[in-house]
């Protein structure tokens, strides 16, 4: 007979993982309190620890000078075409 696994919400998983990170209770106590396996608590804890690091990574904008230069060239080209068409239409 196949096991039916319970799906836990992300909120629930975060709550359990944060409790594990706090360390006030053992993994065994958390397993009993939340009715989940020890391996699952450890996995969720690891996910939160690894994922939380990305929250504090630098989000400085990259040097977009190449893109800016390209857009300036496009604007120049469009402006030249517009000016040309204006002169042709005035004839």
Wavefront OBJ file of the C-alpha trace (Angstrom):
o trace
v 0.000 0.000 0.000
v 1.384 3.409 -0.984
v 2.010 6.028 1.655
v -0.005 9.202 1.413
v 2.174 12.183 2.160
v 0.671 15.236 3.776
v 1.316 18.515 1.985
v 2.260 21.312 4.324
v 1.789 24.988 3.534
v 4.822 27.185 3.081
v 3.750 29.136 6.168
v 3.728 25.956 8.250
v 7.125 24.844 6.908
v 8.613 28.251 7.698
v 7.189 28.159 11.221
v 8.695 24.736 11.903
v 12.036 25.712 10.353
v 12.259 28.897 12.409
v 11.531 26.951 15.579
v 14.336 24.563 14.658
v 16.703 27.453 13.984
v 15.874 29.051 17.344
v 17.109 25.878 19.016
v 14.897 26.200 22.089
v 13.507 22.719 21.430
v 15.160 19.618 20.073
v 14.334 18.264 16.642
v 12.559 15.359 18.340
v 10.373 17.730 20.330
v 9.507 19.684 17.194
v 8.663 16.451 15.373
v 6.275 15.461 18.094
v 4.740 18.942 18.394
v 4.179 19.433 14.669
v 3.737 15.758 13.633
v 6.496 15.730 11.028
v 9.564 13.590 10.465
v 12.966 14.653 11.775
v 14.452 14.530 8.294
v 11.733 16.887 7.103
v 12.405 19.388 9.901
v 16.109 19.292 9.123
v 15.466 19.766 5.403
v 13.195 22.762 5.999
v 15.712 24.268 8.412
v 18.473 23.898 5.834
v 16.287 25.467 3.106
v 15.553 28.502 5.264
v 19.189 28.936 6.262
v 20.352 28.756 2.637
v 17.511 30.886 1.291
v 17.806 33.581 3.937
v 21.327 34.375 2.806
v 20.021 35.643 -0.522
v 17.916 38.268 1.288
v 21.052 40.155 2.229
v 22.999 39.821 -1.000
v 23.825 43.033 -2.775
v 21.197 44.145 -5.240
v 23.190 47.015 -6.729
v 22.358 47.656 -10.346
v 24.910 46.339 -12.786
v 26.727 48.601 -15.160
v 24.213 49.194 -17.923
v 26.396 51.523 -19.969
v 26.391 49.240 -23.018
v 22.601 49.114 -23.026
v 22.374 52.880 -22.557
v 24.740 53.449 -25.490
v 22.693 51.094 -27.664
v 19.476 52.926 -26.784
v 21.096 56.284 -27.553
v 22.073 54.957 -31.000
v 18.494 53.787 -31.589
v 17.118 57.165 -30.508
v 19.559 58.913 -32.836
v 18.548 56.687 -35.727
v 14.836 57.235 -35.110
v 15.360 60.996 -34.806
v 17.258 61.075 -38.119
v 14.499 59.057 -39.835
v 11.818 61.374 -38.442
v 13.669 64.469 -39.600
v 14.133 62.955 -43.059
v 10.445 62.074 -43.332
v 9.428 65.553 -42.194
v 11.526 67.105 -44.974
v 10.149 64.713 -47.597
v 6.534 65.383 -46.565
v 7.026 69.176 -46.723
v 7.949 69.012 -50.447
l 1 2 3 4 5 6 7 8 9 10 11 12 13 14 15 16 17 18 19 20 21 22 23 24 25 26 27 28 29 30 31 32 33 34 35 36 37 38 39 40 41 42 43 44 45 46 47 48 49 50 51 52 53 54 55 56 57 58 59 60 61 62 63 64 65 66 67 68 69 70 71 72 73 74 75 76 77 78 79 80 81 82 83 84 85 86 87 88 89 90 91
